[in-house]
Amino acid sequence: MFAAEAYGTSAAVTTPFLDPAARAAFAQAITAIEAASGVEVVVAVRRRSAGYLHANVVVGGAVAFAGLAAILFSDHVFGLASVLVDPFVVGGLAGWVVELLPAVKRLLTPATMRDRAIARAARATFVERGVHRTRERSGLLVYVSWLEREIALVADSGLERTLIGDTRAQAERTLTAAMAAGGEAVARALERLTPALAVAIPHRDDDINELPDAIDSDLDRTARGRGR
């Protein structure tokens, strides 16, 4: 079961997606991949890849329009101030509430827009985390975007060159499908990529761990901030 949808509360931010079992599974997956291949794996989890503020505007505008219609066609006589102000207040509150409802943002955002946002954010994270700083250009970023329920893989040039056919795209689909079952399921699916990655870049005796193995998650940072 997917974790709580509303990520505006600390209870939802500390989502079961990254519970201790999931963290242990990710650590095991990274260790297995790096022991069997020359690939350096970095896992980044992000609450969302874009703001999608159009969803707030659409819902807020619709509610404001509905509120205005209710006032104009109601049998009750409203004052001029209510006609001018109340629909905007109600619409603004509705737009704010959307910020707590990722399912609404997904529903009101075309898949192509979500895909572009994820690709852009994943590439930015690839650079920010220095995944390109390996001697064989063998870094692999596993980018998990929570709101969109999608996972993107960004492979450095050395790894991308040696991946066979549709391997990366198929892996993205498999990992994304596993998100509904939680972080541990995603980690297990990631570990199952070990043979393909070992073929792409075989392990060498002089391989060293060049990148941090800890999960980079802004879910953790958000939870700590709200706990203060």
C-alpha angles and dihedrals in degrees: 000000000000115000125255114308103213105079096180093093129067090238091060095041091057085062123179087240088089100032119144093270091053092048091050090049092050091049089051092048093050091047092049094049095046092046092053100038144023091250119122110212125205121182119203124181118196128188089224139339098227140009097245089201091169087078091058090049094048095050094040092049093047093050092046091051091048090049092050091049091050091052094047096047099036120112087227115089111234125200120249091251091056092050092051100039113023098067091052092048093050092044091050092051091048091051090051092050090056087066087069095048113072091174090063091050091050091048093051096044120080115236091240091057091049091048092052092049092049093047092049094046093045092053091048091051090048089060096038092053092046094236088153092063099091123114094235095037087241101139121136122194117203102201116194116193108196104195093046094043091224137124125209127193119211113192124193118239096265092054096038089055094057101041111111119240115298094355097122096044092048090048090052091053092048094048093046091051089052093056092083089064094051140253096305091057091050090050091051090050089050091052090053088064089068097099093049092048091046089056092047095051114007120214117259128205091240095051114129133190102262102171133048114265097206117111113254105217130166088194085074093047092049092049092050091049092052092047093062 
